[in-house]
Amino acid sequence: MTFRAIADEAGVSIATVSRVVNGSAQVADETQRLVRQAAQRLGSGFARAPGAAPPVLVYCPYALTDYFGTIVTSVVETLALHGRRALVLAGESAQDDSSALRALPEQRGIAGAVLVLPPGPTPDLEALHARRYPLVVVDPRVELPEDIASVSAAHAAGARRVAQHLLALGHRRIGFIGGPRDWLASRNRLVGHTAALAEAGILPEPELLTEITEPTTDQGHVAARLLFSRTPRPTALVAFNDKTAAGAVRAAREAGLRVPADLSVTGFDDSELGQSITPALTTVRQPLAEMGRIAVSLLVRLVAGHAVDTLHVELATPLVVRDSTAPPPPAA
């Protein structure tokens, strides 16, 4: 059940639904009644029957496309297995309603929250942490305090495997397209990449390291073109995710380079995009659905007041070798 569905049924804005769910006093009594009736008609856990388990807020301030959609769907389905409904606050509505998280401790109708890659550090998250509110962060953008539960992929290990794969093929000039500078995943992947180079006795060359501000195909395209201007150009590119890798493949074709005969390209995520483009991407698999399932498992234990010894969980990131990587050309 999403805030948008309730808003459409009640004929109000998504922000109004969020305020009602979070117990805001700024909403008129009649409007609150309309929202609650709409939620009840839709079978939302927000308007649950007496004795039913309270729902969980699933907060994801991004469009629910491939990456985020997979995580949120897994969280919602796993909550259902535990007999709980989900109230999903996502996309622009999540970005616009800054009060949703801050008001959670005062909202008795919500048991806890799963936050998917929330921006941070933010006063809202810090306030929840100070109140010991039960929450789990999936794929945290920044380093979290030790006592905030989180689930993420092993970014450094995955990046290390990619670089080791390319080194084993014979590549020595490897371009690196990093993610947004302030993302924890970006920093960890750079650590893994440089560690693999160091093991092979190779010092990272600053001119082969670049970064993007958003993990999109267009930015991957621009970053790849920049790396192609280096002399000599790299024989392989490591992209931040499958989208940026797809942009790099497009840039290679425009430059007259064949993938993988002239240039190897790798991604990260193992998304449908990476599997469908030509050539299919060698990439790192992020266990997105499993991240959602474990986040719910942690949250259920926190809500029940159980002791949780391991609050920071990192899941394995295996390498998936496909058609976009090969040994460097003989002249390289």
C-alpha positions in Angstrom: 0.0 0.0 0.0 1.5 3.3 -1.0 0.8 6.9 0.1 0.0 7.7 -3.5 -2.8 5.2 -3.7 -4.4 6.5 -0.5 -4.0 10.1 -1.7 -5.7 9.2 -5.0 -8.5 7.5 -3.2 -9.1 10.3 -0.8 -8.6 13.1 -3.3 -5.8 14.8 -1.3 -2.1 15.3 -1.8 0.6 12.7 -0.9 2.0 15.1 1.6 -1.4 15.3 3.4 -1.5 11.5 3.7 2.0 11.5 5.1 1.0 14.1 7.7 -2.1 12.1 8.7 -0.1 8.9 9.0 2.5 10.6 11.1 0.0 12.2 13.4 0.5 15.8 12.4 -1.9 18.3 14.0 -1.8 20.5 10.9 -4.5 18.5 9.1 -8.1 19.3 9.6 -10.3 16.7 11.3 -12.5 16.3 8.2 -9.4 15.7 6.0 -8.0 13.2 8.5 -11.4 11.3 8.4 -11.3 11.2 4.6 -7.8 9.9 4.5 -8.5 7.2 7.1 -11.6 6.1 5.3 -9.7 5.9 2.0 -7.0 3.8 3.7 -9.6 1.5 5.1 -11.3 1.0 1.8 -7.9 0.0 0.3 -7.2 -2.4 3.0 -4.2 -0.4 4.3 -2.5 -1.5 7.5 -2.6 2.2 8.5 -6.4 1.6 9.1 -5.9 -1.9 10.5 -8.2 -4.0 12.6 -7.7 -4.0 16.4 -5.0 -6.4 17.4 -3.3 -6.5 13.9 0.4 -5.9 13.8 1.2 -2.2 13.1 2.6 -1.5 9.6 6.1 -0.4 8.8 7.2 2.7 6.9 9.3 2.0 3.8 11.1 5.2 2.9 12.9 5.5 -0.4 13.5 9.1 -1.7 14.1 7.9 -5.3 12.0 6.7 -8.2 11.2 3.0 -7.9 13.0 1.9 -11.0 15.2 -1.3 -11.4 17.6 -0.9 -8.4 15.3 0.7 -5.9 12.2 -1.0 -7.0 13.8 -4.4 -6.5 14.8 -3.6 -2.9 11.4 -2.0 -2.0 9.5 -4.9 -3.5 11.5 -7.4 -1.5 10.9 -5.4 1.7 7.2 -5.2 1.1 6.9 -8.9 0.3 9.0 -9.9 3.3 6.9 -7.7 5.7 3.8 -9.5 4.4 5.4 -12.9 5.3 5.7 -11.5 8.9 2.1 -10.4 8.9 2.8 -6.7 8.5 1.8 -4.2 5.9 4.0 -1.6 4.4 3.4 2.1 4.0 5.6 3.2 1.1 6.9 6.8 0.9 9.0 7.0 -2.2 10.1 9.3 -5.1 9.4 13.0 -5.1 6.8 12.7 -2.3 9.5 11.3 0.0 11.9 14.1 -1.0 9.2 16.8 -0.4 8.0 15.6 3.0 10.9 16.3 5.3 8.7 15.8 8.4 7.8 12.2 7.7 10.9 10.7 9.4 11.1 13.2 12.2 7.5 12.6 13.3 7.8 8.8 13.4 8.4 8.4 17.2 5.1 10.2 17.9 3.1 8.0 15.5 1.8 5.1 17.4 0.3 3.4 14.3 3.7 2.6 12.8 6.0 0.0 14.2 9.3 1.0 12.6 11.0 2.0 9.4 13.2 0.6 6.6 15.1 3.5 5.0 16.6 2.8 1.5 19.7 4.8 0.7 18.5 7.8 2.7 20.4 11.1 2.2 22.6 11.8 5.1 23.7 12.7 7.6 20.3 14.5 8.2 18.7 15.9 11.3 15.8 13.6 10.8 17.9 10.4 10.9 19.9 11.8 13.8 16.7 12.5 15.7 15.4 9.0 15.2 18.7 7.6 16.3 18.6 9.7 19.5 15.1 8.4 20.3 16.2 4.8 19.7 13.4 4.4 17.1 13.5 0.9 15.5 14.9 1.3 12.0 17.1 -0.3 9.5 19.0 1.4 6.7 19.5 -0.4 3.4 22.7 0.5 1.5 23.6 3.6 3.6 25.0 6.5 1.7 27.2 7.6 4.6 29.0 6.0 7.5 26.5 5.3 10.2 26.9 5.1 14.0 27.7 1.6 15.2 24.3 1.2 16.9 22.2 1.9 13.8 21.2 -1.3 12.0 22.1 -1.5 8.3 22.4 -3.9 5.4 24.6 -3.3 2.4 26.6 -5.1 -0.3 30.3 -5.8 0.1 31.3 -2.9 -2.3 35.0 -3.1 -1.8 35.2 -6.8 -2.3 33.1 -6.6 -5.4 35.3 -3.9 -7.0 38.4 -5.9 -6.0 37.0 -9.0 -7.9 36.4 -6.9 -11.0 39.9 -5.5 -11.1 41.5 -8.9 -10.4 39.5 -10.3 -13.3 40.8 -7.6 -15.7 44.3 -7.9 -14.4 44.2 -11.7 -15.0 43.1 -11.0 -18.6 46.3 -8.9 -19.0 45.0 -5.4 -18.7 47.3 -2.9 -17.0 45.7 0.5 -18.0 42.3 0.3 -16.4 40.1 3.4 -16.4 37.9 3.8 -13.3 34.5 5.6 -13.4 33.7 6.2 -9.7 30.3 7.1 -8.3 29.3 10.3 -6.4 32.1 11.4 -4.2 30.0 11.6 -1.0 28.6 8.1 -1.3 30.0 5.4 1.0 29.7 2.8 -1.8 31.9 5.0 -4.1 34.7 5.3 -1.6 34.6 1.6 -0.8 34.7 0.5 -4.4 37.7 2.8 -5.0 39.4 1.1 -2.1 38.8 -2.3 -3.5 39.9 -1.3 -7.0 43.2 0.3 -5.8 43.9 -2.7 -3.5 43.7 -5.1 -6.5 46.1 -2.9 -8.5 48.5 -2.7 -5.5 48.6 -6.5 -5.2 49.7 -6.6 -8.9 52.4 -4.0 -8.3 50.5 -1.3 -10.1 50.2 2.3 -8.8 46.8 3.9 -9.6 47.3 6.7 -12.2 45.2 9.8 -11.3 44.5 10.4 -15.0 42.7 7.0 -15.2 40.4 7.8 -12.2 37.3 9.9 -12.8 33.9 10.2 -11.1 30.3 11.1 -11.8 27.7 13.0 -9.8 24.8 10.7 -10.7 24.9 7.1 -11.8 23.3 7.5 -15.2 24.0 6.3 -18.7 24.6 9.8 -19.9 27.2 10.5 -17.2 28.9 7.2 -17.9 29.0 8.2 -21.6 30.7 11.5 -20.7 33.2 10.0 -18.3 34.2 7.3 -20.8 34.8 9.9 -23.5 37.1 11.7 -21.0 39.1 8.6 -20.3 39.4 7.8 -24.1 41.3 11.2 -24.4 44.1 9.9 -22.2 47.3 8.8 -24.0 47.6 6.0 -24.2 44.0 5.3 -23.7 42.9 2.6 -21.2 42.2 -0.9 -22.5 39.5 -1.5 -19.9 36.9 0.6 -18.1 35.4 -0.2 -14.7 32.1 1.6 -14.3 30.2 2.5 -11.1 27.1 0.6 -12.1 25.5 -1.1 -15.1 23.9 2.2 -16.3 27.2 4.0 -16.4 28.7 0.9 -18.1 26.0 1.1 -20.8 26.9 4.7 -21.4 30.6 3.7 -21.7 29.7 1.0 -24.3 27.8 3.6 -26.3 30.8 6.0 -26.1 33.1 3.2 -27.3 31.0 2.5 -30.3 31.0 6.2 -31.2 34.8 6.3 -30.9 35.0 3.3 -33.3 36.1 0.9 -30.5 34.9 -2.7 -30.4 33.8 -4.1 -27.0 35.5 -6.3 -25.9 38.1 -6.7 -28.7 39.4 -3.1 -28.3 38.1 -2.2 -24.9 36.7 -4.3 -22.0 33.9 -2.7 -19.9 32.5 -3.9 -16.6 29.5 -2.8 -14.5 28.1 -3.3 -11.1 24.6 -4.5 -9.9 23.8 -7.2 -12.4 20.7 -5.5 -13.6 18.4 -6.4 -16.5 20.0 -3.6 -18.5 23.4 -5.2 -18.1 22.1 -8.5 -19.3 20.2 -7.1 -22.2 22.7 -4.7 -23.9 25.2 -6.0 -26.5 27.6 -7.3 -25.5 26.1 -8.5 -22.2 28.1 -7.0 -19.3 30.6 -8.6 -17.1 29.4 -7.2 -13.7 29.2 -7.6 -10.0 25.9 -9.0 -8.6 24.4 -7.0 -5.8 21.9 -9.2 -3.8 19.2 -6.5 -3.8 16.3 -8.8 -2.9 18.3 -10.4 -0.1 19.2 -7.0 1.2 15.5 -6.2 1.6 14.8 -9.5 3.2 17.5 -9.2 5.8 16.6 -5.6 6.5 13.1 -6.8 7.5 14.5 -9.6 9.6 16.6 -7.2 11.5 13.7 -4.7 11.9 11.3 -7.4 13.2 13.8 -8.3 15.9 14.4 -4.7 16.9 10.6 -4.0 17.1 10.2 -7.0 19.3 12.9 -5.8 21.6 15.3 -8.6 20.9 19.1 -8.2 21.2 20.8 -8.0 17.8 24.5 -8.7 18.0 25.3 -7.9 14.4 23.9 -4.5 13.4 25.9 -4.0 10.2 25.5 -6.7 7.7 27.4 -6.9 4.4 26.3 -9.4 1.7 28.7 -11.1 -0.7 29.1 -9.6 -4.2 30.0 -12.3 -6.7 31.6 -11.5 -10.1 29.4 -12.4 -13.1 31.6 -12.9 -16.2 29.8 -12.3 -19.5 30.8 -11.0 -23.0 32.1 -7.5 -22.4 35.6 -8.4 -21.2 38.5 -10.1 -23.0 42.3 -9.8 -23.1 43.6 -6.4 -24.3 44.4 -6.1 -28.0 48.0 -7.3 -28.9 49.3 -3.8 -29.5 48.1 -2.5 -26.2 
